[in-house]
Amino acid sequence: MYSQSLKNNEYICFQFNFLFRVLQNIQFDIITFFSFLLKNIFNNFEYFCLIFKVLKTLKLLLLILPQISGIIFDQGLCQETCQTNFVCKNQIQYTFTIAFNSPFDNVPQVFLVLDHIGVYVKTDFRMWIDNVTKQNFNLFVVCLTGHAHCVRIKWYAIDDQRFQIVNAFNTINLTQKKFQHKNKNVNTEIALISLISHNFDEINFKLQFDEITSDDVTVSLIKVPADFSKQVQVGFQIILGPKEAFQKFSSIIDSTEDYLKHIEEVQNAWFLSLFTGMGYPYTDAVRLDQQWQTAFTPCSHSHGYLSHNISTMFYSLNLIYFQVIQKSQLSSATQISIYFLDNNQVLNIVGEYNVTLAQGLEKVTIDITVVCPQGKIIESNFKKCYDCSLQQLYKSNYQCSNTLKELVFKTYYVKQTPAYSELLIKIQENFYEMKQILYNQKIEEALIFSINLQAI
């Protein structure tokens, strides 16, 4: 009897081991899995006990797994600035630490949306953020003149490097200004401005984009009338990203209408309504909702959806032709020469370089010439492609000698998708390396090649 029970337990344990391995390695049909469990529960009490233990373990795993992997998108509402005890006045600077709903894997980019602010008198209202970490960020609010109450602020955090948030807090007397950004492959057709602070005065103005390029974005402030003499202080943020992220955006000028009408919903996206300009007279409050049936300050704003479903991916160069020529005679006057044939650019001096290949350049030819000093071995690694399943590298070793004095690596690359290619090139005394910067969900530095000279 005992041996039979033991045998049954061994069989059950075997079944569970097999099942658990299946669950670990494949995506399973959850309905089929639980149907399987229920059938066996009623037939075997020992099986039931084991199932209970496994389910407890699975519950623990479900609690732990979200903490292991951080979030990518997060949003919230700052409540602290709309409490009855909050009054912005007398140049008192308020600092609030705003916690994210869950920690991020990387420090995210954060932008704000001013949803409501109560103002009755001329007020120089300023707001900005700083000290962004994986867990939280600091929000600063101050009124240099006048006073404000119930400042309702929405915040949004993104851990995706295909987006770029450019900050322009507390900018004085802006007419036109260029702001640099990092990602050369951001969409240049559409971007967003979120006006979060300004001086409430007898002024009418709006912010607009003049130009978006692969390197910078130009913003201008238009006064109405154009020759208006009073100084304007503005704080705003620029949201850049892939084209597919910006959905159903439209701009509204000098509106007091309910902007929520006739807007079709988009799934897995944030609905954003962003101030881009202000009108005068300001009356009671500036807001982008109509919860209070009182006067609504005229404003310019844009609204639409910022999608979380981003399929745009950037890849490193694909190596489709690779040839190594071994020479017994020297032809190069320098230890190394990296020659970009398409750009007619040569790098041959110790240092670190940034080379950008144009978006329209689909095929790239690079010749690398390396002097092979006697008594050394050259180790070379050339990556074939970004996502090769097997054998990603051409790996070779060459022993320098009287008959091998120089190596020429002839390479020919193509791009998987049309995009700017940002290359980082490092030339040291005995080490040469080229990497490509990729702005995907995370910033990556993908290896293109590395060449190492070592003593025998």
C-alpha positions as CSV (number, residue, x, y, z in Angstrom):
1,M,0.0,0.0,0.0
2,Y,2.8,2.4,1.0
3,S,4.8,1.5,-2.1
4,Q,1.8,2.0,-4.3
5,S,1.1,5.4,-2.8
6,L,4.8,6.3,-3.2
7,K,4.6,5.2,-6.8
8,N,1.5,7.4,-7.4
9,N,3.3,10.4,-5.9
10,E,6.3,9.8,-8.1
11,Y,4.0,9.7,-11.1
12,I,2.2,12.8,-10.0
13,C,5.5,14.6,-9.4
14,F,6.7,13.5,-12.8
15,Q,3.5,14.9,-14.3
16,F,4.0,18.2,-12.5
17,N,7.6,18.5,-13.5
18,F,6.7,17.9,-17.1
19,L,3.8,20.4,-16.8
20,F,5.9,23.0,-15.1
21,R,8.6,22.8,-17.8
22,V,6.0,23.2,-20.5
23,L,4.6,26.3,-18.7
24,Q,8.1,27.7,-18.5
25,N,9.0,27.3,-22.1
26,I,5.9,27.8,-24.2
27,Q,2.8,30.0,-24.2
28,F,0.0,27.8,-23.1
29,D,-3.8,27.9,-23.4
30,I,-5.0,28.9,-19.9
31,I,-8.4,27.3,-20.3
32,T,-6.9,24.0,-21.3
33,F,-4.5,24.1,-18.4
34,F,-7.1,24.7,-15.8
35,S,-9.4,22.1,-17.3
36,F,-6.6,19.6,-17.0
37,L,-6.1,20.6,-13.3
38,L,-9.8,20.3,-12.4
39,K,-10.1,16.8,-14.0
40,N,-7.2,15.5,-11.8
41,I,-8.2,17.3,-8.6
42,F,-11.3,15.1,-8.1
43,N,-9.6,11.9,-9.0
44,N,-6.6,12.1,-6.6
45,F,-6.4,13.8,-3.2
46,E,-2.6,13.8,-3.3
47,Y,-2.7,15.5,-6.7
48,F,-5.0,18.2,-5.1
49,C,-2.4,18.8,-2.4
50,L,0.4,19.2,-4.9
51,I,-1.8,21.5,-7.1
52,F,-2.5,23.7,-4.0
53,K,1.2,24.1,-3.4
54,V,1.9,24.9,-7.0
55,L,-0.9,27.5,-7.2
56,K,0.5,29.1,-4.0
57,T,3.9,29.3,-5.8
58,L,2.3,30.7,-8.9
59,K,0.5,33.4,-6.9
60,L,3.8,34.4,-5.3
61,L,5.4,34.6,-8.8
62,L,2.5,36.8,-10.1
63,L,3.2,39.2,-7.2
64,I,6.9,39.3,-7.8
65,L,7.0,39.5,-11.6
66,P,5.6,43.0,-12.0
67,Q,8.2,44.2,-9.6
68,I,11.0,42.6,-11.6
69,S,10.2,44.3,-14.8
70,G,9.5,48.1,-14.7
71,I,6.7,50.0,-16.5
72,I,7.1,52.0,-19.7
73,F,4.2,54.4,-19.5
74,D,2.7,56.0,-16.4
75,Q,0.4,59.0,-15.6
76,G,-1.1,60.7,-12.6
77,L,-2.7,63.8,-11.2
78,C,-0.9,66.0,-8.8
79,Q,-3.4,66.5,-5.9
80,E,-1.2,68.5,-3.6
81,T,-1.5,71.8,-5.6
82,C,-5.3,71.8,-5.5
83,Q,-5.9,71.5,-1.7
84,T,-7.6,74.2,0.3
85,N,-4.4,74.9,2.2
86,F,-2.4,75.6,-1.0
87,V,-2.2,79.2,-2.1
88,C,0.6,80.3,-4.5
89,K,1.8,83.8,-3.5
90,N,4.5,85.9,-1.9
91,Q,7.3,84.3,-3.9
92,I,7.1,81.2,-1.7
93,Q,8.5,78.2,-3.6
94,Y,6.6,74.9,-3.1
95,T,8.4,71.6,-3.7
96,F,6.4,68.4,-4.2
97,T,7.8,64.9,-4.6
98,I,5.6,63.0,-7.0
99,A,5.9,59.2,-6.9
100,F,5.3,57.1,-9.9
101,N,2.7,54.3,-9.6
102,S,5.4,51.7,-10.0
103,P,9.2,52.0,-10.5
104,F,10.7,52.3,-13.9
105,D,13.6,50.2,-15.2
106,N,15.3,53.4,-16.4
107,V,14.9,57.1,-15.5
108,P,11.8,58.1,-17.6
109,Q,11.1,61.4,-19.4
110,V,8.3,63.4,-17.8
111,F,6.0,66.1,-19.2
112,L,3.2,68.1,-17.5
113,V,-0.2,69.3,-18.6
114,L,-1.7,72.3,-16.9
115,D,-5.4,71.2,-16.4
116,H,-6.7,74.1,-14.3
117,I,-5.4,77.1,-12.5
118,G,-7.5,79.7,-10.5
119,V,-6.2,83.3,-11.0
120,Y,-8.0,86.6,-10.2
121,V,-5.2,89.1,-10.4
122,K,-2.1,89.7,-12.6
123,T,0.2,86.8,-11.6
124,D,3.7,85.7,-12.7
125,F,3.1,81.9,-12.3
126,R,6.0,79.5,-12.7
127,M,6.3,75.8,-12.7
128,W,9.0,73.2,-13.5
129,I,10.3,69.8,-12.7
130,D,13.7,68.4,-11.8
131,N,15.5,65.4,-10.2
132,V,13.6,62.7,-12.1
133,T,14.5,59.2,-10.8
134,K,13.1,55.7,-11.5
135,Q,10.7,56.2,-8.5
136,N,9.7,59.9,-8.6
137,F,10.3,63.4,-9.6
138,N,10.2,66.9,-8.0
139,L,7.6,69.5,-9.0
140,F,8.3,73.2,-8.2
141,V,5.7,75.9,-8.1
142,V,6.1,79.6,-7.3
143,C,4.2,82.9,-7.9
144,L,6.6,85.8,-8.1
145,T,3.7,88.3,-8.3
146,G,0.0,88.0,-7.6
147,H,-1.4,84.7,-6.5
148,A,-3.1,81.5,-7.8
149,H,-5.0,78.7,-6.2
150,C,-6.1,75.2,-7.2
151,V,-3.4,74.4,-9.7
152,R,-4.4,71.0,-11.1
153,I,-1.6,69.3,-13.0
154,K,-1.5,66.1,-14.9
155,W,1.8,64.4,-15.3
156,Y,2.9,61.7,-17.9
157,A,6.1,59.6,-17.7
158,I,7.6,57.7,-20.7
159,D,10.5,55.2,-20.6
160,D,10.9,55.0,-24.4
161,Q,13.8,56.6,-26.2
162,R,11.8,56.9,-29.4
163,F,10.2,59.9,-27.7
164,Q,12.1,63.0,-26.8
165,I,10.9,65.6,-24.2
166,V,12.5,69.0,-24.5
167,N,12.2,71.3,-21.5
168,A,11.9,75.1,-21.8
169,F,10.9,76.2,-18.3
170,N,10.6,79.8,-17.3
171,T,11.7,81.3,-20.6
172,I,11.7,85.1,-20.6
173,N,10.6,87.2,-23.5
174,L,10.8,84.4,-26.1
175,T,10.5,85.4,-29.7
176,Q,12.1,82.5,-31.5
177,K,14.5,79.8,-30.3
178,K,16.0,76.6,-31.4
179,F,16.1,73.6,-29.0
180,Q,18.4,70.7,-29.7
181,H,17.2,67.1,-29.3
182,K,19.1,63.8,-29.3
183,N,17.2,61.4,-31.5
184,K,17.8,62.2,-35.2
185,N,15.0,59.8,-36.2
186,V,12.1,61.6,-34.4
187,N,9.2,62.4,-36.6
188,T,9.6,65.9,-38.2
189,E,6.0,66.3,-39.4
190,I,4.2,66.6,-36.0
191,A,5.2,67.4,-32.4
192,L,3.4,68.8,-29.4
193,I,3.8,71.8,-27.2
194,S,2.5,71.8,-23.6
195,L,2.3,75.3,-22.2
196,I,2.4,74.9,-18.4
197,S,3.1,78.4,-17.0
198,H,3.1,82.0,-17.9
199,N,2.5,85.5,-16.5
200,F,-1.2,86.2,-16.4
201,D,-1.4,89.8,-17.7
202,E,-3.1,91.8,-20.4
203,I,-1.5,89.7,-23.1
204,N,-2.6,87.5,-25.9
205,F,-0.1,85.0,-27.3
206,K,0.4,81.6,-28.8
207,L,3.4,79.2,-29.2
208,Q,4.0,77.5,-32.6
209,F,6.5,75.3,-34.3
210,D,8.5,77.0,-37.1
211,E,10.7,74.0,-38.0
212,I,11.5,70.4,-36.8
213,T,14.7,68.8,-38.1
214,S,16.8,65.8,-37.2
215,D,18.9,67.9,-34.9
216,D,16.6,70.6,-33.4
217,V,13.2,72.1,-33.2
218,T,12.4,75.8,-33.6
219,V,9.6,77.4,-31.6
220,S,8.3,81.0,-31.8
221,L,6.0,83.0,-29.6
222,I,3.4,85.1,-31.5
223,K,2.0,88.1,-29.6
224,V,-1.4,89.6,-30.5
225,P,-1.0,92.3,-31.5
226,A,2.5,91.7,-32.8
227,D,3.9,95.0,-31.4
228,F,2.6,94.3,-27.9
229,S,5.3,95.7,-25.6
230,K,4.7,93.8,-22.3
231,Q,7.2,91.0,-21.5
232,V,5.9,87.5,-21.6
233,Q,7.2,84.7,-19.4
234,V,6.4,81.2,-20.6
235,G,7.3,77.7,-19.4
236,F,6.6,74.8,-21.8
237,Q,7.7,71.4,-22.9
238,I,8.1,69.9,-26.4
239,I,7.0,66.3,-27.1
240,L,8.7,64.6,-30.0
241,G,8.3,61.0,-31.1
242,P,7.5,58.5,-33.9
243,K,4.7,59.6,-36.2
244,E,2.5,56.7,-35.4
245,A,2.3,57.9,-31.7
246,F,0.4,61.1,-32.6
247,Q,-3.1,60.2,-33.5
248,K,-6.1,62.4,-34.3
249,F,-4.4,65.6,-33.1
250,S,-6.0,69.0,-34.0
251,S,-5.4,72.6,-33.0
252,I,-8.0,75.0,-31.7
253,I,-7.4,78.7,-31.5
254,D,-9.1,81.1,-29.0
255,S,-11.6,78.5,-27.9
256,T,-14.1,78.6,-25.1
257,E,-15.9,75.5,-26.4
258,D,-16.2,72.1,-24.8
259,Y,-13.3,70.4,-26.5
260,L,-14.4,66.8,-25.5
261,K,-17.2,66.8,-28.1
262,H,-16.9,64.6,-31.2
263,I,-13.5,63.0,-30.3
264,E,-13.2,59.4,-31.3
265,E,-11.5,57.2,-28.7
266,V,-8.2,55.5,-29.3
267,Q,-7.3,52.3,-27.4
268,N,-4.0,52.1,-25.4
269,A,-3.4,55.8,-25.7
270,W,-3.4,58.9,-23.6
271,F,-5.9,61.6,-24.5
272,L,-4.0,64.9,-24.2
273,S,-5.3,68.4,-24.4
274,L,-2.4,70.8,-24.2
275,F,-2.4,74.6,-23.9
276,T,-0.4,76.3,-26.7
277,G,-1.5,79.9,-26.0
278,M,-3.6,82.2,-23.8
279,G,-6.0,85.0,-24.3
280,Y,-7.1,88.0,-22.3
281,P,-9.1,88.8,-20.3
282,Y,-8.5,85.8,-18.0
283,T,-11.7,85.2,-16.0
284,D,-11.8,83.3,-12.8
285,A,-9.9,80.3,-14.0
286,V,-7.9,78.8,-16.9
287,R,-8.9,75.2,-17.5
288,L,-9.4,72.5,-20.1
289,D,-12.6,71.1,-18.7
290,Q,-16.0,72.6,-17.8
291,Q,-16.7,71.2,-14.4
292,W,-17.5,74.7,-13.1
293,Q,-20.2,76.7,-14.8
294,T,-18.3,80.0,-14.7
295,A,-16.3,82.0,-17.2
296,F,-13.7,80.2,-19.3
297,T,-10.6,82.1,-20.3
298,P,-10.1,81.9,-24.1
299,C,-7.0,79.8,-25.0
300,S,-5.3,78.0,-27.9
301,H,-4.8,74.3,-27.4
302,S,-4.2,71.1,-29.3
303,H,-5.8,67.8,-28.5
304,G,-5.5,64.2,-29.6
305,Y,-4.2,60.8,-28.5
306,L,-0.6,59.8,-27.7
307,S,-0.5,56.1,-28.5
308,H,1.5,53.5,-26.5
309,N,1.5,51.0,-29.3
310,I,4.7,51.8,-31.1
311,S,5.9,49.4,-33.8
312,T,8.6,51.6,-35.2
313,M,12.0,49.9,-34.7
314,F,15.5,51.0,-35.6
315,Y,18.2,48.5,-36.6
316,S,21.9,48.6,-37.1
317,L,23.5,48.3,-40.5
318,N,23.3,44.8,-42.2
319,L,26.6,43.5,-43.5
320,I,25.9,41.9,-46.9
321,Y,29.4,41.8,-48.3
322,F,32.7,41.2,-46.5
323,Q,36.2,40.6,-47.9
324,V,39.6,40.5,-46.3
325,I,42.7,41.3,-48.4
326,Q,46.1,40.3,-46.9
327,K,49.0,42.4,-48.2
328,S,52.7,41.7,-48.0
329,Q,53.5,45.4,-48.8
330,L,52.5,48.5,-46.8
331,S,50.2,51.0,-48.6
332,S,49.0,53.0,-45.6
333,A,51.0,55.7,-43.8
334,T,48.9,55.3,-40.7
335,Q,48.2,52.4,-38.3
336,I,44.6,52.4,-39.3
337,S,42.4,54.1,-41.9
338,I,38.6,54.0,-41.8
339,Y,37.3,55.2,-45.2
340,F,33.6,56.0,-45.8
341,L,33.5,55.8,-49.6
342,D,30.0,57.3,-49.8
343,N,30.8,60.4,-47.7
344,N,34.4,60.5,-48.9
345,Q,35.4,60.7,-45.2
346,V,38.6,59.2,-43.7
347,L,39.4,58.7,-40.0
348,N,43.0,57.7,-39.2
349,I,44.0,59.6,-36.0
350,V,43.6,58.4,-32.4
351,G,40.3,59.8,-30.9
352,E,36.6,59.3,-30.7
353,Y,34.3,60.3,-33.5
354,N,30.6,60.7,-34.3
355,V,29.6,60.1,-37.9
356,T,26.0,60.4,-39.2
357,L,24.9,58.7,-42.3
358,A,22.1,60.5,-44.2
359,Q,18.6,59.1,-44.0
360,G,18.5,58.7,-47.8
361,L,21.8,56.8,-47.9
362,E,20.6,53.2,-48.2
363,K,23.9,51.4,-49.0
364,V,27.1,52.1,-47.1
365,T,30.6,51.1,-48.2
366,I,33.4,51.2,-45.7
367,D,37.1,50.1,-46.2
368,I,39.2,49.6,-43.1
369,T,43.0,49.3,-43.6
370,V,45.1,48.1,-40.6
371,V,48.9,47.9,-40.5
372,C,49.9,44.5,-39.2
373,P,53.2,44.9,-37.2
374,Q,55.4,41.8,-36.9
375,G,55.1,40.1,-33.5
376,K,51.3,40.9,-33.2
377,I,48.0,39.1,-33.8
378,I,45.0,41.0,-35.1
379,E,41.6,39.8,-33.8
380,S,38.6,41.1,-35.8
381,N,34.9,40.9,-35.1
382,F,32.4,42.1,-37.7
383,K,28.7,41.9,-36.9
384,K,26.5,40.6,-39.7
385,C,23.1,42.0,-38.6
386,Y,21.1,43.3,-35.7
387,D,18.8,40.3,-35.1
388,C,20.6,37.3,-36.7
389,S,19.5,34.1,-35.0
390,L,22.8,32.3,-35.3
391,Q,26.4,33.3,-36.1
392,Q,26.1,37.0,-35.7
393,L,29.9,37.7,-36.1
394,Y,32.6,37.2,-38.6
395,K,35.4,36.3,-36.2
396,S,39.0,36.0,-37.5
397,N,42.6,36.0,-36.2
398,Y,45.6,37.0,-38.2
399,Q,49.3,36.6,-37.3
400,C,51.4,39.4,-38.6
401,S,54.6,38.4,-40.4
402,N,57.0,39.3,-43.2
403,T,54.4,38.1,-45.6
404,L,51.4,39.7,-43.8
405,K,52.1,43.4,-43.2
406,E,48.6,44.9,-43.9
407,L,45.0,43.9,-43.8
408,V,42.2,45.6,-45.8
409,F,38.6,44.8,-44.6
410,K,36.2,45.7,-47.4
411,T,32.6,46.0,-46.2
412,Y,29.3,46.7,-47.8
413,Y,26.2,47.5,-45.6
414,V,22.5,48.1,-46.2
415,K,19.9,49.7,-44.0
416,Q,16.9,47.6,-42.9
417,T,14.7,50.8,-42.9
418,P,15.4,54.3,-44.1
419,A,16.8,56.2,-41.2
420,Y,19.7,58.3,-40.0
421,S,22.6,56.1,-38.8
422,E,24.6,57.5,-35.9
423,L,28.0,55.9,-35.6
424,L,30.4,56.0,-32.7
425,I,34.0,55.3,-33.7
426,K,36.8,54.8,-31.3
427,I,40.4,54.7,-32.5
428,Q,43.1,53.8,-29.9
429,E,46.7,52.6,-30.2
430,N,45.8,48.9,-30.5
431,F,42.1,48.9,-30.5
432,Y,39.5,50.1,-33.1
433,E,35.7,49.9,-32.7
434,M,32.6,51.1,-34.4
435,K,29.1,51.1,-32.8
436,Q,25.7,52.4,-33.9
437,I,23.4,54.3,-31.5
438,L,19.8,53.0,-31.7
439,Y,16.9,54.9,-30.1
440,N,14.3,52.2,-29.5
441,Q,12.5,51.6,-26.2
442,K,16.0,51.8,-24.7
443,I,19.1,53.4,-26.1
444,E,21.4,50.7,-27.5
445,E,24.9,50.8,-28.8
446,A,25.0,48.0,-31.4
447,L,28.5,46.7,-32.4
448,I,29.4,47.1,-36.1
449,F,33.0,45.9,-35.8
450,S,35.9,45.7,-33.4
451,I,39.6,45.1,-34.2
452,N,42.2,44.4,-31.6
453,L,46.0,44.1,-31.9
454,Q,47.7,41.9,-29.4
455,A,51.3,40.8,-28.8
456,I,52.0,37.2,-29.7
